[in-house]
Amino acid sequence: MKLNLLSCDAQRPDRRAIAKCIAEISSNIDQSLSNELTDILLEGDAVDIEIGR
């Protein structure tokens, strides 16, 4: 299943918590890649991740 993360509009987003969540729910993303995807998400671009069933 693919999950599309569109945005994060929190005033002070917790980058570590977002990256940890992405790494935990995804089926093929390690911590380093989840950090990169978090940065992309917080810059305003959508992120697609694959989650396990």
N, CA, C and O atoms as a CHARMM CRD file, in Angstrom:
* protein
*
  212
    1    1 MET  N      0.84700  -1.16800   0.00000 PROA 1      0.00000
    2    1 MET  CA     0.00000   0.00000   0.00000 PROA 1      0.00000
    3    1 MET  C      0.89200   1.23000   0.00000 PROA 1      0.00000
    4    1 MET  O      1.90500   1.28000   0.69900 PROA 1      0.00000
    5    2 LYS  N      0.50600   2.21500  -0.78800 PROA 2      0.00000
    6    2 LYS  CA     1.27400   3.44900  -0.88600 PROA 2      0.00000
    7    2 LYS  C      0.57300   4.53800  -0.07800 PROA 2      0.00000
    8    2 LYS  O     -0.64900   4.67900  -0.13600 PROA 2      0.00000
    9    3 LEU  N      1.35100   5.29600   0.66800 PROA 3      0.00000
   10    3 LEU  CA     0.84200   6.39500   1.47600 PROA 3      0.00000
   11    3 LEU  C      1.45500   7.68500   0.95100 PROA 3      0.00000
   12    3 LEU  O      2.67100   7.77600   0.78700 PROA 3      0.00000
   13    4 ASN  N      0.61900   8.68000   0.68900 PROA 4      0.00000
   14    4 ASN  CA     1.07700   9.95900   0.15400 PROA 4      0.00000
   15    4 ASN  C      0.99200  11.00000   1.26500 PROA 4      0.00000
   16    4 ASN  O     -0.10300  11.36100   1.69600 PROA 4      0.00000
   17    5 LEU  N      2.13700  11.47900   1.72800 PROA 5      0.00000
   18    5 LEU  CA     2.19500  12.52300   2.74100 PROA 5      0.00000
   19    5 LEU  C      2.24100  13.85500   2.01900 PROA 5      0.00000
   20    5 LEU  O      3.18500  14.13300   1.28000 PROA 5      0.00000
   21    6 LEU  N      1.22400  14.68300   2.23000 PROA 6      0.00000
   22    6 LEU  CA     1.10100  15.91700   1.46200 PROA 6      0.00000
   23    6 LEU  C      1.76800  17.11300   2.10600 PROA 6      0.00000
   24    6 LEU  O      2.43900  17.88700   1.42200 PROA 6      0.00000
   25    7 SER  N      1.59600  17.28300   3.42000 PROA 7      0.00000
   26    7 SER  CA     2.15300  18.46900   4.04800 PROA 7      0.00000
   27    7 SER  C      2.19100  18.31900   5.55600 PROA 7      0.00000
   28    7 SER  O      1.58000  17.42100   6.13600 PROA 7      0.00000
   29    8 CYS  N      2.91900  19.21800   6.16100 PROA 8      0.00000
   30    8 CYS  CA     2.95300  19.33200   7.61700 PROA 8      0.00000
   31    8 CYS  C      2.89500  20.82600   7.91200 PROA 8      0.00000
   32    8 CYS  O      3.80900  21.57800   7.57300 PROA 8      0.00000
   33    9 ASP  N      1.80600  21.24100   8.54900 PROA 9      0.00000
   34    9 ASP  CA     1.64500  22.67200   8.77600 PROA 9      0.00000
   35    9 ASP  C      1.78300  23.05900  10.24100 PROA 9      0.00000
   36    9 ASP  O      1.31600  24.11700  10.66100 PROA 9      0.00000
   37   10 ALA  N      2.43100  22.19000  11.01600 PROA 10     0.00000
   38   10 ALA  CA     2.66600  22.50900  12.42000 PROA 10     0.00000
   39   10 ALA  C      3.59500  23.71900  12.51800 PROA 10     0.00000
   40   10 ALA  O      4.49200  23.89200  11.69300 PROA 10     0.00000
   41   11 GLN  N      3.37500  24.53200  13.50800 PROA 11     0.00000
   42   11 GLN  CA     4.19300  25.74000  13.65500 PROA 11     0.00000
   43   11 GLN  C      5.65600  25.38600  13.92000 PROA 11     0.00000
   44   11 GLN  O      6.55800  26.00100  13.35200 PROA 11     0.00000
   45   12 ARG  N      5.88600  24.40400  14.77600 PROA 12     0.00000
   46   12 ARG  CA     7.25100  23.94500  15.07600 PROA 12     0.00000
   47   12 ARG  C      7.28500  22.42100  14.97800 PROA 12     0.00000
   48   12 ARG  O      7.22500  21.74500  16.00500 PROA 12     0.00000
   49   13 PRO  N      7.38000  21.86300  13.77100 PROA 13     0.00000
   50   13 PRO  CA     7.33500  20.41000  13.59600 PROA 13     0.00000
   51   13 PRO  C      8.54500  19.72600  14.24500 PROA 13     0.00000
   52   13 PRO  O      9.66000  20.24600  14.22100 PROA 13     0.00000
   53   14 ASP  N      8.29900  18.56600  14.81500 PROA 14     0.00000
   54   14 ASP  CA     9.34500  17.76200  15.44600 PROA 14     0.00000
   55   14 ASP  C      9.94100  16.83800  14.38200 PROA 14     0.00000
   56   14 ASP  O      9.40500  15.76400  14.10900 PROA 14     0.00000
   57   15 ARG  N     11.05200  17.26800  13.78600 PROA 15     0.00000
   58   15 ARG  CA    11.67100  16.52200  12.69000 PROA 15     0.00000
   59   15 ARG  C     12.02300  15.08900  13.08400 PROA 15     0.00000
   60   15 ARG  O     11.80500  14.15900  12.30700 PROA 15     0.00000
   61   16 ARG  N     12.56100  14.91300  14.27700 PROA 16     0.00000
   62   16 ARG  CA    12.94700  13.56900  14.71900 PROA 16     0.00000
   63   16 ARG  C     11.73900  12.65700  14.83300 PROA 16     0.00000
   64   16 ARG  O     11.80100  11.49700  14.42500 PROA 16     0.00000
   65   17 ALA  N     10.64600  13.15700  15.37600 PROA 17     0.00000
   66   17 ALA  CA     9.44300  12.34600  15.53600 PROA 17     0.00000
   67   17 ALA  C      8.83700  11.97600  14.18100 PROA 17     0.00000
   68   17 ALA  O      8.38300  10.84700  13.99000 PROA 17     0.00000
   69   18 ILE  N      8.82900  12.92200  13.24600 PROA 18     0.00000
   70   18 ILE  CA     8.30200  12.64300  11.91000 PROA 18     0.00000
   71   18 ILE  C      9.15800  11.58600  11.21700 PROA 18     0.00000
   72   18 ILE  O      8.62600  10.63600  10.64400 PROA 18     0.00000
   73   19 ALA  N     10.48000  11.74600  11.26700 PROA 19     0.00000
   74   19 ALA  CA    11.38600  10.79100  10.62900 PROA 19     0.00000
   75   19 ALA  C     11.25200   9.40200  11.26100 PROA 19     0.00000
   76   19 ALA  O     11.26300   8.39300  10.55600 PROA 19     0.00000
   77   20 LYS  N     11.12800   9.35400  12.55700 PROA 20     0.00000
   78   20 LYS  CA    10.97500   8.06400  13.25400 PROA 20     0.00000
   79   20 LYS  C      9.67400   7.38500  12.83400 PROA 20     0.00000
   80   20 LYS  O      9.65000   6.17500  12.60600 PROA 20     0.00000
   81   21 CYS  N      8.60400   8.14900  12.73200 PROA 21     0.00000
   82   21 CYS  CA     7.31100   7.60900  12.31500 PROA 21     0.00000
   83   21 CYS  C      7.39300   7.05900  10.89100 PROA 21     0.00000
   84   21 CYS  O      6.89800   5.96500  10.61800 PROA 21     0.00000
   85   22 ILE  N      8.01200   7.80900   9.99000 PROA 22     0.00000
   86   22 ILE  CA     8.16200   7.34900   8.60200 PROA 22     0.00000
   87   22 ILE  C      8.94300   6.04300   8.56100 PROA 22     0.00000
   88   22 ILE  O      8.54400   5.11000   7.86300 PROA 22     0.00000
   89   23 ALA  N     10.04900   5.95900   9.29700 PROA 23     0.00000
   90   23 ALA  CA    10.86600   4.75000   9.30700 PROA 23     0.00000
   91   23 ALA  C     10.10600   3.56100   9.89000 PROA 23     0.00000
   92   23 ALA  O     10.25800   2.43600   9.41200 PROA 23     0.00000
   93   24 GLU  N      9.29400   3.79600  10.91100 PROA 24     0.00000
   94   24 GLU  CA     8.56300   2.70800  11.56300 PROA 24     0.00000
   95   24 GLU  C      7.42300   2.15600  10.71600 PROA 24     0.00000
   96   24 GLU  O      7.19000   0.94700  10.71100 PROA 24     0.00000
   97   25 ILE  N      6.71000   3.02000  10.00100 PROA 25     0.00000
   98   25 ILE  CA     5.55300   2.52800   9.25600 PROA 25     0.00000
   99   25 ILE  C      5.88400   2.07600   7.83800 PROA 25     0.00000
  100   25 ILE  O      5.09100   1.36700   7.21800 PROA 25     0.00000
  101   26 SER  N      7.03200   2.47100   7.32000 PROA 26     0.00000
  102   26 SER  CA     7.37800   2.10500   5.95500 PROA 26     0.00000
  103   26 SER  C      7.95800   0.70300   5.90300 PROA 26     0.00000
  104   26 SER  O      8.47900   0.17700   6.88700 PROA 26     0.00000
  105   27 SER  N      7.84700   0.11800   4.71800 PROA 27     0.00000
  106   27 SER  CA     8.34700  -1.24900   4.55800 PROA 27     0.00000
  107   27 SER  C      9.77200  -1.30900   4.02400 PROA 27     0.00000
  108   27 SER  O     10.39500  -2.36900   4.06400 PROA 27     0.00000
  109   28 ASN  N     10.30100  -0.19600   3.52500 PROA 28     0.00000
  110   28 ASN  CA    11.62200  -0.25100   2.90300 PROA 28     0.00000
  111   28 ASN  C     12.44400   1.02600   3.08700 PROA 28     0.00000
  112   28 ASN  O     13.28200   1.34600   2.24400 PROA 28     0.00000
  113   29 ILE  N     12.21300   1.75500   4.17300 PROA 29     0.00000
  114   29 ILE  CA    12.92500   3.01800   4.38300 PROA 29     0.00000
  115   29 ILE  C     13.70200   2.95600   5.69000 PROA 29     0.00000
  116   29 ILE  O     13.14200   2.65400   6.74400 PROA 29     0.00000
  117   30 ASP  N     15.00300   3.24600   5.60900 PROA 30     0.00000
  118   30 ASP  CA    15.82000   3.26900   6.81900 PROA 30     0.00000
  119   30 ASP  C     15.80800   4.67400   7.43000 PROA 30     0.00000
  120   30 ASP  O     15.19500   5.58900   6.88100 PROA 30     0.00000
  121   31 GLN  N     16.47800   4.83600   8.54900 PROA 31     0.00000
  122   31 GLN  CA    16.44700   6.11000   9.27800 PROA 31     0.00000
  123   31 GLN  C     17.04400   7.24800   8.46400 PROA 31     0.00000
  124   31 GLN  O     16.53100   8.36700   8.50600 PROA 31     0.00000
  125   32 SER  N     18.10900   6.99000   7.73000 PROA 32     0.00000
  126   32 SER  CA    18.74700   8.02900   6.92400 PROA 32     0.00000
  127   32 SER  C     17.79800   8.55400   5.84000 PROA 32     0.00000
  128   32 SER  O     17.65800   9.76300   5.65300 PROA 32     0.00000
  129   33 LEU  N     17.16200   7.64000   5.14400 PROA 33     0.00000
  130   33 LEU  CA    16.21800   8.03700   4.09600 PROA 33     0.00000
  131   33 LEU  C     14.99300   8.72500   4.69600 PROA 33     0.00000
  132   33 LEU  O     14.46300   9.66600   4.10600 PROA 33     0.00000
  133   34 SER  N     14.54400   8.26900   5.85000 PROA 34     0.00000
  134   34 SER  CA    13.38900   8.91500   6.48000 PROA 34     0.00000
  135   34 SER  C     13.72500  10.35200   6.88400 PROA 34     0.00000
  136   34 SER  O     12.85300  11.22000   6.84200 PROA 34     0.00000
  137   35 ASN  N     14.96900  10.61400   7.27200 PROA 35     0.00000
  138   35 ASN  CA    15.39100  11.99100   7.56600 PROA 35     0.00000
  139   35 ASN  C     15.32100  12.86100   6.31000 PROA 35     0.00000
  140   35 ASN  O     14.86300  14.00200   6.36300 PROA 35     0.00000
  141   36 GLU  N     15.77600  12.31600   5.18700 PROA 36     0.00000
  142   36 GLU  CA    15.72200  13.04500   3.91800 PROA 36     0.00000
  143   36 GLU  C     14.28700  13.33300   3.51800 PROA 36     0.00000
  144   36 GLU  O     13.96000  14.44600   3.10800 PROA 36     0.00000
  145   37 LEU  N     13.42500  12.31600   3.64000 PROA 37     0.00000
  146   37 LEU  CA    12.02400  12.49100   3.26700 PROA 37     0.00000
  147   37 LEU  C     11.32600  13.49700   4.17600 PROA 37     0.00000
  148   37 LEU  O     10.44900  14.23800   3.73000 PROA 37     0.00000
  149   38 THR  N     11.70900  13.52500   5.44000 PROA 38     0.00000
  150   38 THR  CA    11.15000  14.50800   6.36700 PROA 38     0.00000
  151   38 THR  C     11.51400  15.91900   5.92800 PROA 38     0.00000
  152   38 THR  O     10.66900  16.81400   5.93600 PROA 38     0.00000
  153   39 ASP  N     12.77200  16.11800   5.54400 PROA 39     0.00000
  154   39 ASP  CA    13.19900  17.43400   5.05900 PROA 39     0.00000
  155   39 ASP  C     12.40700  17.84400   3.82300 PROA 39     0.00000
  156   39 ASP  O     11.97900  18.99300   3.70800 PROA 39     0.00000
  157   40 ILE  N     12.21200  16.91100   2.90300 PROA 40     0.00000
  158   40 ILE  CA    11.45200  17.18300   1.68400 PROA 40     0.00000
  159   40 ILE  C     10.01700  17.56200   2.03900 PROA 40     0.00000
  160   40 ILE  O      9.47500  18.53000   1.50600 PROA 40     0.00000
  161   41 LEU  N      9.40700  16.80100   2.93600 PROA 41     0.00000
  162   41 LEU  CA     8.03500  17.06500   3.36300 PROA 41     0.00000
  163   41 LEU  C      7.90700  18.44600   3.99500 PROA 41     0.00000
  164   41 LEU  O      6.97400  19.18800   3.69100 PROA 41     0.00000
  165   42 LEU  N      8.83800  18.78700   4.86900 PROA 42     0.00000
  166   42 LEU  CA     8.76400  20.07000   5.56100 PROA 42     0.00000
  167   42 LEU  C      9.08100  21.25800   4.66400 PROA 42     0.00000
  168   42 LEU  O      8.73200  22.39400   4.98500 PROA 42     0.00000
  169   43 GLU  N      9.75000  20.99300   3.52900 PROA 43     0.00000
  170   43 GLU  CA     9.99000  22.05200   2.55200 PROA 43     0.00000
  171   43 GLU  C      8.75800  22.33200   1.71200 PROA 43     0.00000
  172   43 GLU  O      8.71700  23.32000   0.98000 PROA 43     0.00000
  173   44 GLY  N      7.74600  21.46500   1.81300 PROA 44     0.00000
  174   44 GLY  CA     6.48700  21.70000   1.10800 PROA 44     0.00000
  175   44 GLY  C      6.17200  20.75600  -0.02100 PROA 44     0.00000
  176   44 GLY  O      5.13300  20.90100  -0.66600 PROA 44     0.00000
  177   45 ASP  N      7.04600  19.77800  -0.28900 PROA 45     0.00000
  178   45 ASP  CA     6.78800  18.81600  -1.35500 PROA 45     0.00000
  179   45 ASP  C      6.14700  17.56100  -0.78200 PROA 45     0.00000
  180   45 ASP  O      6.41800  17.17700   0.35600 PROA 45     0.00000
  181   46 ALA  N      5.29500  16.92600  -1.58100 PROA 46     0.00000
  182   46 ALA  CA     4.65500  15.67800  -1.16800 PROA 46     0.00000
  183   46 ALA  C      5.66800  14.53400  -1.17900 PROA 46     0.00000
  184   46 ALA  O      6.64300  14.55600  -1.93100 PROA 46     0.00000
  185   47 VAL  N      5.41900  13.53300  -0.32800 PROA 47     0.00000
  186   47 VAL  CA     6.29500  12.37200  -0.21400 PROA 47     0.00000
  187   47 VAL  C      5.43900  11.11300  -0.28400 PROA 47     0.00000
  188   47 VAL  O      4.42300  11.01000   0.40400 PROA 47     0.00000
  189   48 ASP  N      5.84700  10.15900  -1.11100 PROA 48     0.00000
  190   48 ASP  CA     5.16900   8.85900  -1.19300 PROA 48     0.00000
  191   48 ASP  C      6.01700   7.83200  -0.47700 PROA 48     0.00000
  192   48 ASP  O      7.22700   7.75700  -0.69600 PROA 48     0.00000
  193   49 ILE  N      5.38100   7.02800   0.39100 PROA 49     0.00000
  194   49 ILE  CA     6.08800   5.93100   1.04200 PROA 49     0.00000
  195   49 ILE  C      5.26600   4.66400   0.89900 PROA 49     0.00000
  196   49 ILE  O      4.03800   4.71400   0.82100 PROA 49     0.00000
  197   50 GLU  N      5.93600   3.54800   0.86700 PROA 50     0.00000
  198   50 GLU  CA     5.29800   2.24100   0.79300 PROA 50     0.00000
  199   50 GLU  C      5.21500   1.67400   2.20300 PROA 50     0.00000
  200   50 GLU  O      6.21500   1.60900   2.91700 PROA 50     0.00000
  201   51 ILE  N      4.01300   1.26600   2.59700 PROA 51     0.00000
  202   51 ILE  CA     3.85400   0.68800   3.92800 PROA 51     0.00000
  203   51 ILE  C      3.50600  -0.78400   3.80600 PROA 51     0.00000
  204   51 ILE  O      2.87600  -1.20400   2.83600 PROA 51     0.00000
  205   52 GLY  N      3.92200  -1.56800   4.79800 PROA 52     0.00000
  206   52 GLY  CA     3.65000  -2.99500   4.80700 PROA 52     0.00000
  207   52 GLY  C      2.22700  -3.27200   5.24400 PROA 52     0.00000
  208   52 GLY  O      1.55800  -2.41800   5.82600 PROA 52     0.00000
  209   53 ARG  N      1.77900  -4.47800   4.95300 PROA 53     0.00000
  210   53 ARG  CA     0.41200  -4.87100   5.33300 PROA 53     0.00000
  211   53 ARG  C      0.42300  -5.73200   6.54300 PROA 53     0.00000
  212   53 ARG  O     -0.63400  -6.15800   7.00700 PROA 53     0.00000
